[in-house]
Amino acid sequence: MKTSDFYFDLPKELIAQDPLADRSASRLLVLDKKTGRMEHHIFREIADFLNPGDCLVINDTKVIPARLYGNKAGTDAKIEVLLLKRREGDVWETLVKPGKKAKPGTVISFGEGLLTGEVLEIVQEGNRLIRFSYEGIFEEILDRLGQMPLPPYITHPLEDKNRYQTVYAKHDGSAAAPTAGLHFTQELLKKIRGKGVNIAHITLHVGLGTFRPVKTEEIAEHHMHTEFYRIEEEQAKQINRAKAAGGRIICVGTTSCRTLESAADETGTLHAGSGWTDIFIYPGYQFKILDGLITNFHLPESTLLMLVSALAGREHILDAYAEAVKERYRFFSFGDAMFIR
């Protein structure tokens, strides 16, 4: 199967640049994965499609203000650093621009020396390992100096950085938001619980590999990035109980989906624990535990589009995307949503 099999034409004006004032006012395209039948709704109506005994799985990762702007120590040379993942202690894997100014041994100063970073080495894909030095608490300094790492296709400034967080964000560590969760409000979650739907939390820290294009002609040759996940024992038990009782396991976002499919065995039993996953889901994949997926509309030829095609079939997905374009749905991180059931 080729990468070009997942191309669709997307008018640039349909890329959402700003979040809606009301999170739950986004549009919702409901797709039957077996028949391809589509319905148009508003996201706050998602509760109508969930049944008592279902289990909704949400990713409670929290986006850190991971984009830092500094200077090469002793010069006026400007350097942008994007935190990707913490390796150990104060050593982070980062993306640095321009890379030619960040050779091993380079020291970068941020906030007039409030934070400094030394480039230790160059690793895979040209990323840099940087050891940070500071006085105080790193997270507080980062909150003061850093900016939210919005995807490259969003060019508008973000007025309220909390709008690039889910209302249930808890554990710091992501370089990008699990955007399907941005549509939920606390009121909507309360309504869902009131229907007898279980809500389970998992954590997967989203890396920028999410936005990395597939450059291979054959999709099977694409190498996925790794991301850290954690599933607590009680949450795993909750999901397994719902599955055993005949409830559907419905993931909010591809990150929740990839976490569950990474941690489930061939019998469909989910195991608690933590680790790194580089699972790549594309058509032909047999889902072990997932029954339904709430997700946003993804980039052409992206691994995320391939994942949803594995669940609903490439033809059904491309038909749904064509319908979304025709109906002027909003695409990508701040865009509208789809429920594949």
N, C-alpha and C positions, 0 to 999 in steps of 0.2 A: 504494500500500500504506500502511495506516494504522498509527500507533503502537499503537493498541488491539489490532491483530492479534497483538501479541506479549505480551499480558497472560496471566498465570497466577496462580492463588491460592496463596500461599506462607504456611503457618503460621509465625508469628514464632518459635516455639520451634525451628524447623529452621535458623535462622541460627546458624552456629557462632560461639561467643564466645571459644573458646580453642583453641590448636593441640593436636593429639594429642602424647603423649610420644614416640611413634615416628612420624617423618615419613611413612614408607612404609606405615603401617598404615591409612591412609585407605581408604575403599571406592572401587571403580572400576567405573563403568558403561561397558561397551563397546557402542558403537552402530555398526551397519553403515549407512553413509550412503545406500546404494542401496536396501536392503530394509527398513530400519527395525528389523531384528532386534536384540534387546538381550540382553546377558549381564551377570551380576553377579560381580565379582571383588574382590580386594584389590590396592591399588596396586602393591605390590612384585612382583606377577605381570605387570606391564606388559612386562617383558622377553620373556615368552612370545608377545607379539603383534608383536614386532619381528623383522625378518628380516635375515640377512646382506646387506650392500649398502645397506640403508636408511640414511638420514641423519637423525639427530635434531638439531633446531636449537633451541638454548637461548639465552635472553637473560641476559647476564652483568652487567646493570646492578645497582647497589647502592643501596639506599634510604638516604638521608641523614636524620639526626634533624631533620627540617625544621620541626617545630612549636616555636615560641619564645614564651615568656610574658614580657612586659615592662611597663614603665610609661611613660606620656607624661612626658617629661623635666620635672622640677620639680613634678610632681603625683603623686597617688596613683591616677590613672586607669589601670586595667589594660587592656592591649592584647595580643591574640593575633595572632601573625604566622605564616603558613604559607608557606615558600619553595616556589615553583612551578617556576621555571626561571631559571638564570643568564643574564642578557642580555649583560653584558660586565664583566670585572674584578670589582669588588665590588658591582655593581648587579644586583639580583634583581627579577624579577616575583613579587609576593606576593599572598596573600589575607589581608586584615586584618579583624579583628573587635574592636570595632565600627568600621565604616568611618567613621562620623561624627566619630570622634576622631582620624582620620588624614588630615587635609587636607595638601596640599603645603606643605612647610616644617616639618611636625611632626617632632620628634626623639623617638625611642623608645629607652629605656635597658633593657638586658638584663643580668642578673647583676651588679647594682649598678655598672653602667658598664663591665663587662668588654667589652661589645659595645654599640655604639650604631648606630642606623639613622635616616637622614633620608628622609622621604617626598619624592620628586622630582615625581611626577605621577600622575594617575589615568588608567589605560588601559582597554582593552576589558573589559567585564563588571564594571567597578568595581575591578579589580585595581590594586594600587599598585606603582610602581617605587620601590624603596628602595635607597639607597647605604649600605653598612655601613662602619663605621670600627672599628678594633681594633688591638691590638699583638700580634704573634705570628702564628700560623698559623690561618687562618679555620676549616679543617676540625677542628682540635683544640679550638677554642673552641666550635664547633657541637656537637661530640661531648660536651662538658662541659655545655652549657646546653640543648641541644635535646632534644626527645622524638620518638619514632617517630610518624609521621602516620597512625595507624590510621584506617581508613574510619569514617564516622559510624555505621554499623550495628553496630560492635563497641564495646560499652560496658564490657567488663571490662578492667582494667589488664593490660598485658603484662609478665609476670614476667621474661622473658628476651628482650631486644630482638633477639637473633640469630635468634629464631624467626620474625621478619618479614623475614628475608633467606634467599635460596637459599644452598645450600652452595657454589655456584660464583659468588656475587656478587663482582664485581671492580671495576667502574668506578662511582665515586660520581656520583649525579645524579638519582635517582628520588624522587618524592614519594609513591610507592605501590609495593608489591612486585608483580613479575610472578608472581602467586600460584600458577599451575599448576606452577611450578618448586619450590614449597615441599615437594612430596611426595618429591623425590629425596634420597637419601643418597649419600655417596661410594661405599658398598658396592654400591648398586644401579647407579650409573653404571659401576662397574668390571665388573659382571656384564653390562651392556648392551654395553660395548666388547668383552667376551670373546666375545660372539655374532657379532662381525664387523660390528657396527653403528657407523657413523661418527657422531661427535658434533661439530657445528660451533657456534661461538659467534658471536652477533651482539650488538649493544648498542642498546637503545632505552630512553631515560629516560622512565619512565612519569609522566605528569602527572595532576593531580586531575580533569582533564576526563573521565577514565575513569568517574568517578562522577556526572558531570553528567547529569541526566535529559533525555530527549528531550521538549521542550515543544511541538513542532509536531505538528499532527494528521497531516500527510503526512510520512512519514519522509524523503523525498527533500529536504525543505526544511530538515532539521536541518544545522547547521554544526558540523563536527568541530573539536576542539582540535588544535593542532599539537604534535608531539613530535619530539625530536632523535634521530636514529639514526646508527649507524656500522657498516659492514661492511668488514672487512679483506680485502685481496686474496686471501690464502691461504684464508680461510674461504669466500669466494665460489667459488673454484676447487674446493674440496672439495665444496660443495653441487652445483655444476654437473657435476662428475665423477660423483657418485652418480646424478643425474638422467639423464645421458647413458647410464649403464650399466644403466638400468632399475630402480634403487632408488627407493623411495618417499621423498619429502621430508615429514617429520613434524615439525611445529612444536610446541614446548612453550609453550603460551599464545597468547592473541590478540595479544600484543605482538610475538612472533616472527613470527606470521602477517602482521601488518600491515607489518612491516619488509620481509619478503621480497616481498610483493606490491607494495610501493612501489618496490622497487629492481630488480624483474624487468621485462624487456621483453616484448613480445607473443609472442616465440618461446619464452618460458619460461627465458631465460638471465638469471642473476642478475649484477648489476654491483656491484663494490666501490665504496665511497665513503661520504660522509656528507651529511646534510642534514636538512630538516624535513619531516615527513609529516603530512597531515591526511586520509589515505585513509579513506573510509567504506564499509565492506563490508556489503551487505544483499542479500536475495534478488534474483536476477537477475544478480548479479556472476559473471563467469567467472574462476575462479582460474587464474593463469598458471603457478604453480610448486608450490603446496601440494598434497599428496595426503592427509594426515591431520593430526589436531589433538588434542593432549592439553590439556584445559582444565578449569576448575572450573565450578560451576553459577552462573549469573549472575542479576542482578536482572530482574524483570519489566519489559518495555518498554524495556530498555536497548540501547545500540548493540552491546554484546557478545553479547547474545542474538540480535540481528539478524545478526551476523557468523556465528555457528554455524549459524543457519538458512539462510544463503546456502550453506553447505557441505553440510549434510545434508537441507535441506528443512524448511520451517516445521512441517509436520505431524509429521514424524519427531521433530523437536526437542521440540515441545510434548507429544507422546506420551511421550518419554523423561523429560521433566521431571515429567509426571504420575506416571510409574512411580517416579521418584526420591522424590517427595513421599509416595507410598503406602508405599514401602519405608523411609521415614524417613532418607533420606540427609541429610548435613549440607551446608548451602549457603554460598556466598560465600567470602571470602578464606581462612578457616581450615577450610573444608569439604572435602567429598569431590571426586572427579575423574571426568571422562568422557573416554574415548578414542573419537573419531570416526574410523573407518577406512574 
